[in-house]
Amino acid sequence: MEPSRPVSNTSPQQANWLNRAPAAVLAAYAIAAAFGVYFCMYAFRRPFDAVTFTDVRFLNTSIDLKTACVISQLIGYLLSKYVGALVCAEVRAHHRARLLISLILISETGLLLFAVLPPDWKPLGMLVNGLPLGMVWGVVVRYLEGRRSSEVLLAGLSCSYIIAGAITRDIGRDLVMTTWHVPAVWMPVVTGGLFFVPLWLSIRMLDRLPPPGPDDVAQRAPRHRMEAGQRRAFLKRFHVGLFLLLTAYFFLTAFRDFRDHYSAELFASLRLSHERSIFTQTEKWAVFGTIPAMGALSLIASHRGALLATYTLIVCGFATIGLATWAFSSQLVSGYVWMAWTGVGLYLAYVPFGVSLFERLMAGSRMSGTSVFAIQLADGVGYTGSAIIQLYRDLIHGQSDRLAFMIPFAQIVSIAGVVLITASGLFMLGRVSDPPGE
């Protein structure tokens, strides 16, 4: 079993400096390193979304070529999430950095295949691209979990994926394709290459982070490798609440991915595609609306209290998606406001899963293991939903544009999410407690 304070890979001078650093300095260092890793990872995943294929069909079927590529990437990503539930829960501390670099190199190889393969084979390149990337989040979280400041650290990490997808799509479209005149099929691999060096430097920084100290372990429970028996015990204890959570996450991730992958097409339907940096303009509001709320969760010492607050935020997020969509359908707000507010609602609901929900479940239950197992499992279920929904849209509603599909889908997601999350919260709150003396 992995010790609570694994041997560091750093030199004595580096380790001593970080171990002696004030808590605020150590937290800032950890956030910067983790943010850098995950932000740069998105340069290998999301720029492809800015590529459009006009009336190109996959293998002469009713499936759009972009949908085929998106689903191939998703299949790779969701398989990676399921595999990552085991790999990330068991990977030893001194193997994490090497694993991260290997995952990114494989992903970049997939983007190269996408560039050189003929159209009907391009989905294979995107499958290779997605296969490794689903484990990156879990590996990064292993460095940050189990600390008194974990919510703050994970909130900082979450900033990366809220804004990184938008920024890297803008870089791919506005800089690489428009300014540098790189062909669309080569844009994703070129954009990824721009971020490899900063990614490598961020991984080196993250790998120098000291493990949780004795006070962290006392408050948040030790975070050892999670063996098969521990995983079964976790599932048995939380089975009903976890099923409800995963069902809600199934719809939420499907909505998030549909909105992200086809944002270029959605903006075209909303007549906003001519706006420069439009992806970043709409997503910035999600950062302002979500991250302060996530950071505030770390101020709640009670695990039950924090879990209640987390469930409340998730319900509010689902409700915001529905209200924003109703306002847009009623012509009360513009398309830009609708996209911005669905982004706020989406991430208010989505971010707590990786920031606080499973972290507090592990801390409050005092179960031995890592929250990464539950996070990876939830992501696997979520991306399964994403692939199913996108296939359903092309096969059943292929004649309607994506905007017409997204509006009722958003309303369904909102209602289902509020009901499922409320029911899950009622179950889960009865199965956590606070450490003695709190």
N, C-alpha and C positions, 0 to 999 in steps of 0.2 A: 504494500500500500504506500502511496506517495506521502512523504512526510509533509507536515503543515508548512514548513519553511524549507523548500527545496534548495539545493546548492545552486548558487547564482553562477551565470556564465561570465560575469563581469570581472574586471581586475579588482584587487583589494581597494585601490584608491577610488574607483568608480562606485563600488558597492558601499564603501564607507560614506561617501558624499551623499548618496541617495538615502541611506539609512539614517543619517543625521539631519537630513533636510526637514524644515518645518512642514507640518501637514499641508498647509496651503500650497507650498512650493512643490511638494511631491504630487499633490493632486493636479496642479497645473501641468507638470511634466507628463504625468500619465495621460491626461486629456489630450495634450498636444501630440504625443506619440500615437495613441490609439486613433485619434481623429485623422492624423496623417495617413496611417495604414488604410483605414476603411475608405477615406475620401479617394485616395489614389486607386484603390481596387475598383471603384465605380468607373474609372476611365477605361477599364477593360470589359465592363459590362454594359453600360448605358449608352455610349455614343451611337451604337448601332440603331437605337430607337429613332434617331434623326434621319435615317435613311428611309426613303419611300420608294416603292415599286409601283409604277402606274399600270394597272390592269395586267399584271404578270401573274399567271396561274402556276401552281405547283403540280407538275406531272399531268398537266391538262385536266385537272380536277376543279371542283368549285372552291378549293382552298386557295386563298391568296398566298403568293410567295412570301410576303412579309409575315403573314400569320404562321406559315410553315417554319420560318426561321425563328420567330418568337417562341413558338411552342417547342421547337427543338432545344432552344436555349433553356426554356423552362423545365423541360424533362430532365436535362442534364443537371439543372440547379436543384430540382426537387429530389432527384436521386442522391445528389451530394448532401442534401439536408438529412435524409434518412441515414445514409452512411455516416455522416458527421455526428449524428446522435450517439453513435458508438465511438468513432475515432476521437472526436473532440472531448468526450467524457473521459477517455482513457489515455490520451497523449501525455507523455511525460514532459516536464517543464523544459528540459534541455533539448527537446526535439521541436518545440513550437516554432521557432524562427525559421529553421530549415524547412519545415512543412509549409509555412506561409509562402516562402520564396518559390518552392516547387509548384504550389498551386497556381501562382500567378504566371509562371513560365508556361505551364500547360495551357492556361487560358489564352495567352497571347498566341500560342501555336494555333488554337482554334480560330482566332481572328485572321491569321494568315491563310488558313485553309478557306475561310469564307471569301477572301479576296481572290484566290487563284482558281477555285473550283468553278465548273459551269453552273448555271442557275439551279438546275434540279438537284445538284449536290451541295449547294451552299448551306442547307439546313444541317448537314453533317458537321460543317465547320462550327456552326453555332451550338451544336450538341457538345462538341469538344470544349468549346469556350465555357459553357455553363457547368460542365461536370465538376470542376474543382472549386468554383467560386462559392458554392453554398456552404463550404466549411470555414471560410475566412472569418465570418462573424463569430462563430463559436470559439475559434482559437483565440481571437482577440479578447473575447469576454473572459476566457480563462485567466488572463492577466489581471482583470479588473474586479472580478467578483469576490465576495467574502470579506469586503472591507467596510468599515463604518461609513466611508465616503462613496460606496459603490453607486448609489443613485446619481450622485453628482458626476462621477466618472462616466457612467453609462449614458447619462443625459448629454454630456459633452461628445461622447462617441456617436450618439444618435443624431447630433447636428450634421454629421458627415453625410449620412444617407438621405437626410431630408433635402439637403441642398446640393450634394455632389452630383446626383443624377441630372439635375437641371443644368448645373454649370458645365459638366462634361459634355452634355448634349449641345449646349451653346458653343463650346469650344470646337466640337466636331463639325457642327454646321457652319458657324460664322467664321471661324479661323481656318480650320483645315480644309474644308470644302470650298467656301466662298472666297477667302483671301488667298490661300495657297493653291487653290484650284486642283486639289487632290481628288481623283475620282471617288464617287460615293462608296464603291465596294472596298477601296483601300483606306477610307477614312477611319474606320474603327481600329485597325491595327496600327496606323500611324498615331492616332490619339493615345492609344495605350502606351506606345513606345515613349511618348513625351513624359509619362508619369512613372517610368520604371525606376529611375534613380531616386526621386524623392520617396517612392515607396520603399525602396531598399534602406534608405537612411532612417525612415520612420520605424521600420521593423527592428533595426539595430537599437534605436532608442527604446522601443517597447520591451525588448528582451533584457534591458538593464533595470527594469522596474523590480524593486524588492518584493518578495511575497508578503501576504498579510501578516501583521504582527500579532503578538499575544492578545492585545486588547480587541483587535478585529475578530480573532477566532472566538474569544469569549462572547462577543455580542452577536456575531453572524453565523456561528457554527463553523467547524473546520470544513474546508473544501478539498476533499481527497478525490482521487480517481474514482469513478462510479462504476463498479463492477455489475455483472448481470443480476445478481441477487438484490442489490440495492435498487436497481432500476425497476425490478418487479415489485419491490416493496413500495416504491414511490407511486407506481401506477395503481396498486391495490388500494392505497390510502386515499388517493384523490380521484378515483375513477369517474364518478358521476360529474363532479365539477370540472374535471379535465375534459371530459367528452363535450360538455356544453361550451367550454372555452374554445376547443379545437374546431367545433362546428362554426362558431362565430368567426374565428380566425380564417376558416376556409373561405367564407364570403368576403371578409375584409381584405385578405391578400389578393383574391381574384379581382376585386374592385381596384385596389391600388395598382396592380400590374396592368390592368386594362387601361386605366387612366395614364400610366407612365408610358407604356409601350406605344400607345396610339395617340399620344399627346400632339404629335405633329399633325395627324389627321383631324383631331378634335379642334385644334386651333384654326385649321383651314376652314372647317365647317362654321366656326364662330367668327371667321374673317379677321383673325388676329395673327395669322402666320407671317405677315409682313413686318410685325413688330420685332425689333432686334432684342436679343436676350429675353424673349418672351417666356421661355421655360423658367429662367431664374426669377423673373419679375413676379410670376404667380406663386412660386414655391417659397419665396422669402417670408411671406406672411405665416406660413406653417412654422418656421423657425421661431418667429417672435411670439406666436401663440402657444407653442408646445414646450419649448425648452425651459422657460421659467417655471412652468408647472411641474415638470419632471424634477428640476433641481429642488423645488420646495418639498418634494417627498422625502428627501434626505433629512429634513428638519424634524420629521415625525419619528420619535424614538420607538413608539409602540408598533410592533409588527402588525398587530390586528388593525390598529388605526391607520397605518400606512396602506395596508391591503384594502381597507374600506375606501380610502381616498383614491387608490389606484382604480378600483372598480368604478367609482363615481366618474373619474376622468374618462374612462373608456366609454361608459354609457353616454356621457356628454358628447364625445366625439362622434359616435354613431348618430346621435340625434342631430348634430350640426350638419352632417351629410344630407339627411332627409330634409331639414328645414331650408338649407341652401338650394337644394334641387327643387323644392316646392316654390321657392321665391323666383327662381329662374324660369320654371315652367309657367308661372303666373305673370311673367314679364315685369317683375318688380325689381330685378337686378340684371346687370349686363352679363354677357358671357365671361368677361374677365373676372368680375366679382364672383360669379358662380365657381369658376375654376379655382380661384384663390380660397374661397370658403370651404369648398369640398376638400381642398388640400389641408386646411386647418383641422377640419373634422376628422379626416382620414388619419392624420398623424397624431392627433389627440387620442384616438382609439388604438393606433398601431404601435406607437413608441413604447407605451407602458409594458407591453408584453416582454420586450427585451430589456427594459430598464429596471422595473420595480416588481412586476407581478411575480415572476418565478424566483427572483432574488429573495423577496419577502416570504414566499411560501417555504423556501428551503430554510431561511433563518427562523421563521416562526414554528416550523415543524421539528427543527433540530435534527433533521434527517441527514445522515452521512452521504456525501456525494457532491455533485455540482449542478447548479441551475442550468448549465449549458445543455444537459440532456433534454430537459423539457423545452428549452428554446429551440433546439434543432428539430425536435419532434414536431412542435407547432409549425415551424417553418416548412417542414416537409408536407404536412397536411395542407397548409396554406397554398403552397405552389402547385400541389395537386389540383386544388380548386381553380387556380389560375389557368392551368392548361385545359381543364374541362370546360370552363366558361368560354374561353376563346375559341375552342373547337365548336362548341354549341352555337356561338354567334355566327361563325362562318358557314356551318352546315345547315342551320335552321333559319337564321335571319340574315343570310348573306346578301339579300337584295336591299336591305336597309343600310344606311350609313352608320358609322360607329357612334355618332352623336345621338341618333335616334335610339340606338340600343342602350347607351349608357344612362340616359335619363331614368327610365323605369328600373333599370338594374340598381342604380343608386338608391332609389326609394325602397326596393326590396331589401337591400343590404342594411339600410338604416333601421327598418322595423325589426328584421330578424335579429340584428345585433343587440338592440336594446333589450329584447325579450330574453335572449340566450345569456347575455352577460349578467343581467339581473338575477336570473335563476342560478347561474354558476356562483355568483358572489354569496348568495344565501347559503349555499352548500359549503364553500371553501372557508368562510369566516368561522365556522364551527370547528375547524381542524387545525387552527394555528393558535399560538399563545405567545406571550412575551417572556423573556428570560427572567428568572427570579430577581426581585428587587427593583424592577422597572414599573 
